């Protein structure tokens, strides 16, 4: 009886955890320079200053239900690039993704996955994918 309860509890925890975050690191492809990738993700999520003016990041703002935004940043004199993607996975409602949450979503992938990867959790899907060549 007690063993059955332990297995039931374990099964519930696994099911709950798998709904919170689904992550996957890519096993092939270009490697990420974490500091460069995080710098570009931060600019895409929080915006940046150029010529004395504040510019919006390509991943900032409101996302309609199931809408996605993408960004592509050239690195190493355009010999390589990094693709960034974020999607609102809610099927019914749009949301404004907090800039800090955007950076956190990408930094988790950048720090944990040396060839990029994707993860889904708390209503958002994030993907970072380094590639050869220019955008």
PEWOLIN-V436470 format. One record per residue. SS is DSSP state (@ for helix, = for strand, . for the rest). PSI is psi as a letter, one per 40 degrees, with the letter a starting at -180 (none if undefined). Layout:
BEGIN
ss: <SS,SS>
psi: <PSI,PSI>
END
This chain:
BEGIN
ss: <.,@,@,@,@,@,@,@,@,@,@,@,@,@,@,@,@,@,@,@,=,=,=,=,=,.,.,.,.,.,.,.,.,@,@,@,@,@,@,@,@,@,@,@,@,@,.,=,=,=,.,.,=,=,=,.,.,.,.,.,.,=,=,.,.,.,.,=,=,=,=,=,=,=,=,.,.,.,.,=,=,=,=,=,=,=,=,=,.,.,.,.,.,.,=,=,.,.,@,@,@,@,@,@,@,@,@,@,@,@,@,@,.,.,.,.,=,=,=,=,=,.,.,=,=,=,=,=,=,=,=,=,.,.,.>
psi: <d,d,d,d,d,d,d,d,d,d,d,d,d,d,d,d,d,d,d,d,h,h,i,h,h,h,e,i,a,i,i,h,h,d,d,d,d,d,d,d,d,d,d,d,d,e,a,i,h,h,f,e,i,h,i,i,i,e,e,i,a,h,h,i,h,e,i,i,i,i,i,h,h,i,i,f,f,e,e,i,i,h,h,i,h,h,h,h,e,h,e,d,i,i,i,h,h,h,d,d,d,d,d,d,d,d,d,d,d,d,d,e,h,e,e,i,a,i,i,h,i,f,e,i,h,i,h,h,h,i,i,i,i,i,none>
END
